[in-house]
Amino acid sequence: MANVATAMDMADMKDDAAMADAINIGSKREPKLPSGYYIKPDGLYFDGGEGPEKIAGPVRVVAQTRDRNSQAWGLLLRWRDDDGVEHQWSLPRSLMAGDGREVRSALLDGGLYVSPRTSHRNALQTFLASIRVEDRARAVTRVGWTDGAFALPDRTIGEDGHLVVYQGTAALDHEYRVSGDLGQWQKSVAVYGVGNSRIAVALASAFVGPLLAAIGEEGGGVHFRGPSSIGKSTTLLAAASVWGPPSFVRQWRATQNGLEGLAEQANETLLILDELAQLDAKEAGSVAYLLANGTGKSRASQSGEAKAAKRWRAFFLSSGEISLSDHAKSDGRGRRSAAGQEVRILDIEADAGEGLGLFETLHGAATGEALSRIIKAGAAESYGIAGPSFVERLIGRLDVVAQGVRQGIDAFVAENMPKGGNGQVSRACRRFGLIAAAGETAARLGVLPWGEGVSIDAAKKVFSAWLVSRGGVGAAEDEAAADQVRTFLMAHGMSRFQPVHDDTSAPIYNRAGFWRADAMERREYLIPAATWKGEVCQGMDPKSVAQVLAARGFLGVDGAGKYSVPVTVPGIGKSRFYIVLPAIFGEE
């Protein structure tokens, strides 16, 4: 927000006309004060016939606000509290439809004096309802880019001539707070990303948001998985310090509507959600996909008319002791997240694998736990500077920067995309390339105190770990199909399968099929079609599962290439079965 002189700074004002102009510093035109109202250096006065009486502290009405459709009208107010801190609030005129209690509460909470006398309260209400300002500002309901400016709840970056101001639900209650300066943040937080891939990826991810629209990329996120003692919260707090204090980290424990509101507030910045286990397992997959997709659910108003769905474009970080897919399956119904969800939300093992938990290098700290405490302390002292500084450096050059980012992503993919990788792996590789390019851009612009290639190297390491954890470069659905059949056989192979040629065996209750020994005395499992479709492949397409297993050599086929094979079994006779081969367990 531009530095603007206040009425208190203009001690040389002598007449009421000059004082009236003080309420609208930065405007090209004076506001039209209602009859009986005066602006003096120490506040707003009203003369109801018995002489001027002070009804509020010095508050400036800078502009009238409205959205693109000339709706949501309001007033842009600025004032200083007793500590000299400047406040900005875009006051929706709709709040003045009642007795003004919400308006007075907001002004008082921001440190502005408001007279407690009832007549003075009414006078203030009349003033705000009656004043007219010629200058206009664009009101937006979410943070991010509008008309070349970047709106935050309490300030606008790049404001030049045509004002853009935030007038959303988080105008007063938000976490885009500032403490310290950029140099302090670089020394106390960002420097520890060098040589530590997880910290570097988290920090680089915090700079993705302002670039998304310019480069035409979709939202998405990174989920750090691991036990509670591994240091996952350190990555989140480090990334949170780019945009705000530790409280910038929110919790998964919220309703879907509440999470949509958080996502909208994090538009083109960063959404951080801790403790995935707090989210209902039944909603885990759909809610995470909704956040990555950027569009909330359509809802009806009280009159029954459709309300506009919330929209956002945000990158987000998450943490939990288990992965998104495992949490989605933990509701007891065997569900798993779709492959598209798992690619948009990259699941990363928080343990870097060097015996130091989250870290690969300790930067002189005695232990990983000690370094974690250092980073957390730094994030609690210096925060909210790096993100806005990055945006400031993008003003006027976003198109050029975006072209470089796209080239950086393409270069990362060209170098790191494994041979034989399918489309899902390609999308994931591109996502890591985006993180790498965002970090490199922040470093080149002087925000991250890193040398060239630090972000790229970190993204490479984490992408390699993601591939290993994923289990290969093929389609995730294929591995999921094989894993589901394998899991079923490991759970029921000894109890629910009857040997084909042993009439003396104990009776099998709730029989799932038969087994027989191959030439090497290994078990082959014969599963009838009903069990194959109803149990083994529950939640999946049975034909697709058979196709995947056959292609991998895990399923026997007949001479015509059919996936079910005719076999004679005792008590049934000749029937068709899906024959799962021992190779599914990794045997040669």
SVG drawing of the C-alpha trace seen along z (x, -y; Angstrom):
<svg xmlns="http://www.w3.org/2000/svg" viewBox="-37 -29 65 116">
<polyline fill="none" stroke="black" stroke-width="0.4" points="0.0,0.0 1.4,-3.4 2.7,-5.5 0.2,-8.2 0.3,-11.2 -2.3,-11.5 -4.3,-14.3 -2.1,-14.1 1.0,-14.7 -0.4,-18.0 0.1,-20.3 0.1,-23.4 -3.6,-23.1 -5.4,-26.3 -8.8,-26.2 -11.6,-23.7 -11.2,-23.3 -7.7,-22.1 -8.8,-19.8 -11.6,-18.4 -9.0,-17.5 -7.0,-15.6 -9.7,-12.9 -9.0,-12.0 -5.2,-12.2 -4.2,-10.4 -7.4,-11.2 -7.6,-13.6 -10.9,-15.1 -12.2,-16.1 -15.0,-14.1 -18.4,-15.8 -18.9,-16.0 -22.5,-15.9 -23.8,-19.1 -22.6,-19.8 -19.5,-17.6 -15.9,-18.8 -12.5,-17.2 -9.9,-18.4 -6.4,-17.0 -7.5,-15.2 -10.7,-13.7 -14.1,-13.8 -16.6,-16.4 -20.3,-17.0 -22.2,-20.2 -25.8,-19.5 -26.6,-23.1 -24.7,-23.2 -21.2,-23.5 -18.8,-20.9 -18.5,-17.7 -15.9,-15.0 -17.6,-11.7 -14.5,-9.7 -10.8,-9.8 -9.2,-11.0 -10.4,-8.6 -9.9,-9.2 -12.5,-8.2 -10.3,-7.5 -12.7,-6.2 -16.0,-4.5 -15.7,-0.8 -17.7,1.5 -17.1,4.7 -16.9,5.3 -20.7,5.4 -21.2,2.2 -22.5,4.1 -21.1,4.6 -20.7,0.8 -18.6,-0.4 -16.2,-2.9 -12.4,-2.6 -11.3,-3.9 -7.8,-4.5 -6.7,-5.6 -3.8,-5.2 -4.1,-3.6 -2.4,-5.0 0.8,-3.1 1.0,-4.9 0.1,-1.7 -2.0,-2.5 -5.2,-0.5 -7.2,-0.1 -10.7,1.3 -13.1,1.5 -16.4,1.0 -19.4,2.6 -22.3,0.2 -24.6,3.2 -23.2,3.2 -24.9,-0.2 -28.4,1.2 -28.7,1.8 -27.7,-0.1 -24.0,-0.2 -22.8,2.0 -20.6,4.2 -19.1,1.1 -18.2,-0.5 -16.8,2.8 -14.5,3.1 -13.3,-0.5 -12.7,-0.2 -10.9,3.2 -8.6,1.4 -7.7,-1.2 -9.8,-4.1 -11.5,-6.2 -15.3,-6.1 -17.4,-8.1 -19.6,-6.0 -22.4,-8.5 -25.6,-7.4 -26.0,-10.7 -22.4,-10.5 -22.8,-6.9 -25.9,-8.0 -24.0,-10.9 -21.1,-8.6 -23.6,-6.3 -25.2,-9.2 -21.7,-10.4 -20.7,-7.0 -24.1,-6.6 -24.1,-10.1 -20.6,-10.9 -19.8,-10.8 -16.4,-10.5 -15.7,-10.9 -12.8,-8.6 -13.5,-4.9 -11.8,-1.6 -12.4,1.9 -13.7,4.1 -12.6,7.8 -13.7,10.6 -10.6,12.7 -6.9,11.9 -4.7,12.0 -4.3,10.3 -6.8,7.8 -6.1,5.2 -2.3,5.5 -2.5,5.1 -2.3,7.7 -4.9,7.3 -4.3,8.5 -6.8,8.1 -5.0,5.1 -3.2,3.6 -2.8,3.6 0.5,4.2 1.1,2.3 -1.7,-0.2 -1.3,-2.8 -4.1,-5.2 -6.9,-2.8 -7.3,-1.4 -8.0,2.3 -9.1,3.2 -10.1,6.4 -13.6,6.3 -14.1,10.0 -15.0,11.8 -11.4,11.8 -10.9,8.0 -10.4,7.7 -9.8,11.3 -6.9,12.6 -3.4,14.0 -1.5,11.9 0.5,10.2 4.0,8.9 7.0,9.0 10.6,8.2 12.2,7.6 13.3,9.6 16.9,9.8 16.0,11.2 13.6,13.8 16.3,14.9 18.8,15.5 16.5,17.0 14.3,19.3 15.1,19.4 18.8,20.1 18.1,23.6 16.5,24.7 19.9,25.0 20.8,28.7 17.5,29.7 15.2,30.9 12.0,31.0 12.4,27.5 13.5,26.2 10.4,27.7 8.1,26.3 9.6,22.8 9.6,22.9 6.0,24.0 5.1,20.8 5.9,18.8 3.9,20.8 0.6,19.1 1.2,15.6 2.5,17.3 -0.3,19.8 -2.6,17.6 0.2,16.1 1.6,19.4 -1.8,21.1 -1.2,23.9 -3.8,25.5 -3.7,25.6 -2.6,28.5 -0.4,29.3 2.1,31.3 1.3,33.6 4.2,34.4 3.7,37.8 5.4,39.4 5.3,40.0 4.7,37.1 8.3,37.0 9.7,36.6 9.3,32.8 6.5,32.3 5.2,29.2 8.6,27.5 8.1,27.6 4.7,26.1 5.8,23.3 8.7,22.4 6.4,22.1 3.8,20.2 6.4,17.6 6.5,16.5 3.0,15.0 2.2,14.7 2.8,15.9 2.6,19.5 -1.2,19.2 -1.2,19.0 -1.1,22.8 -4.7,24.0 -6.1,27.4 -7.8,30.0 -10.4,30.2 -13.2,28.2 -16.3,28.5 -16.2,28.6 -17.8,25.1 -15.1,23.9 -12.3,25.3 -13.7,23.6 -13.6,20.3 -10.0,20.9 -9.1,21.7 -10.7,18.6 -8.7,16.5 -5.5,18.2 -6.2,17.5 -2.9,17.0 -0.9,17.2 -0.6,20.4 -3.0,22.7 -1.5,24.7 -3.5,27.5 -2.1,29.6 -3.1,33.0 -4.9,34.8 -6.2,37.4 -8.6,34.7 -10.5,34.8 -13.4,37.3 -12.0,40.3 -15.2,40.4 -14.5,36.9 -10.8,37.0 -10.5,37.8 -13.3,35.5 -12.4,32.5 -8.7,32.7 -9.6,32.9 -12.0,30.0 -9.2,27.8 -6.9,28.7 -9.6,28.2 -10.3,24.6 -14.1,24.6 -16.5,25.0 -19.8,26.7 -22.9,24.8 -25.3,23.9 -28.7,22.3 -29.5,19.0 -32.3,18.6 -34.7,17.8 -33.7,21.0 -31.7,19.3 -28.3,20.6 -25.4,18.8 -22.2,18.3 -19.7,21.0 -16.5,20.0 -13.5,20.1 -9.8,19.9 -6.4,20.7 -4.1,21.8 -1.2,24.1 -1.4,25.9 0.8,27.8 -0.5,30.5 0.8,32.9 -0.3,36.1 0.9,39.4 -0.6,41.3 -1.1,40.6 -4.2,39.2 -5.1,42.5 -4.6,44.5 -6.7,42.1 -9.5,42.3 -9.4,46.1 -9.5,45.9 -13.3,45.4 -13.6,49.2 -15.2,49.3 -12.0,49.9 -12.2,46.6 -9.1,45.1 -8.5,41.7 -8.5,41.5 -5.2,41.4 -6.0,37.8 -6.3,36.8 -3.0,38.4 -1.2,36.6 -2.6,33.2 -1.8,33.8 1.7,35.2 2.4,37.5 5.9,37.1 7.7,39.0 8.8,36.4 11.9,38.4 14.8,37.4 16.4,40.8 19.7,39.5 19.2,40.6 18.4,36.9 14.6,37.1 13.4,34.2 16.9,32.9 19.9,33.9 22.2,31.3 22.1,29.6 23.8,26.2 25.8,26.5 23.0,27.6 23.6,30.4 20.6,32.5 17.7,32.5 15.4,31.6 17.6,28.6 17.6,27.3 13.8,27.8 13.5,25.5 15.7,22.9 13.6,22.8 10.3,22.6 11.7,19.8 12.8,17.9 9.3,18.4 7.7,17.0 9.8,13.8 10.1,12.9 7.1,13.5 4.8,12.1 7.5,10.3 8.8,12.7 5.5,13.3 4.6,9.6 8.2,8.8 8.0,11.4 4.8,9.9 6.3,6.4 9.2,7.7 6.7,9.2 4.7,6.0 5.3,4.8 7.3,7.9 4.9,10.7 4.6,11.7 8.3,11.9 8.8,13.8 6.0,16.2 7.7,17.0 10.9,17.9 8.9,20.1 7.3,22.0 10.7,22.6 12.1,23.7 9.2,26.2 9.8,27.6 13.6,28.0 12.9,29.8 10.5,32.3 13.0,32.9 15.7,33.7 13.8,35.7 10.9,37.4 11.7,41.2 11.5,43.3 8.3,45.2 6.5,42.9 2.8,42.5 0.7,39.3 0.2,39.3 4.0,39.4 4.4,36.6 1.9,34.4 3.6,35.0 7.0,34.3 5.6,31.0 4.3,30.1 7.7,30.6 9.1,28.6 6.7,25.8 7.9,25.8 11.5,25.8 10.9,22.9 9.0,20.8 11.9,21.3 14.5,20.4 12.5,17.2 12.3,16.1 16.0,16.6 16.8,14.6 14.5,11.8 16.5,11.7 13.7,13.0 15.2,16.5 18.9,16.3 19.8,19.3 22.3,19.8 21.2,21.0 20.0,24.6 19.1,25.1 15.3,25.3 15.9,27.6 18.1,30.0 15.6,30.2 12.7,30.8 14.8,33.6 15.4,35.4 11.8,35.2 10.5,36.3 12.8,39.3 11.5,40.2 7.9,39.8 8.6,42.2 10.0,44.8 7.1,44.4 4.7,44.6 6.1,48.0 7.1,47.2 6.3,45.1 3.2,46.8 -0.4,45.8 -1.4,45.5 -4.6,47.3 -2.7,50.3 -0.6,50.6 -3.8,50.1 -5.5,52.9 -2.6,55.3 -2.4,54.2 -6.1,54.7 -6.0,58.3 -2.8,59.0 -4.2,57.7 -7.3,59.8 -5.4,63.0 -3.0,62.3 -6.0,61.7 -8.1,64.7 -5.8,67.1 -5.3,69.5 -8.9,69.4 -11.4,69.0 -9.8,71.0 -10.3,74.8 -7.7,77.0 -8.8,78.5 -7.6,82.1 -8.0,82.7 -11.3,84.1 -10.1,84.7 -9.5,81.1 -11.6,79.3 -14.8,77.6 -14.3,74.0 -16.9,71.5 -17.7,68.5 -15.6,69.9 -14.0,67.4 -12.5,69.9 -10.0,72.7 -6.3,73.1 -4.0,75.6 -0.3,76.1 1.7,75.4 4.8,77.4 6.9,75.6 4.5,76.3 3.3,72.6 -0.3,71.7 -2.5,70.5 -5.8,69.1 -9.0,69.9 -11.7,67.2 -15.2,67.5 -16.7,64.5 -19.2,63.6 -16.4,63.3 -14.1,61.6 -16.6,58.8 -18.3,58.6 -15.3,58.8 -11.9,59.0 -12.5,56.0 -14.9,54.1 -14.9,50.4 -13.0,51.1 -13.9,52.3 -13.4,56.1 -12.5,56.3 -9.9,53.6 -8.4,55.3 -8.1,58.6 -6.6,56.8 -3.9,55.2 -3.0,58.4 -2.9,60.3 -0.5,57.7 1.8,58.0 1.8,61.8 -0.2,62.2 -3.3,63.7 -3.7,66.9 -5.5,66.7 -7.0,69.3 -5.9,70.1 -8.3,67.4 -6.9,64.8 -9.9,64.7 -9.3,63.7 -11.5,66.4 -10.4,70.0 -12.5,73.2 -11.4,75.5 -13.1,78.6 -13.3,78.5 -14.9,80.9 -18.6,80.5 -19.0,77.9 -17.7,79.5 -16.4,77.5 -16.7,73.7 -14.8,70.6 -12.4,69.0 -10.0,66.1 -6.6,67.7 -4.3,65.5 -0.7,66.7 2.1,66.8 3.9,64.0 1.6,61.5 3.5,61.9 6.8,61.1 7.9,64.7 9.7,65.5"/>
</svg>
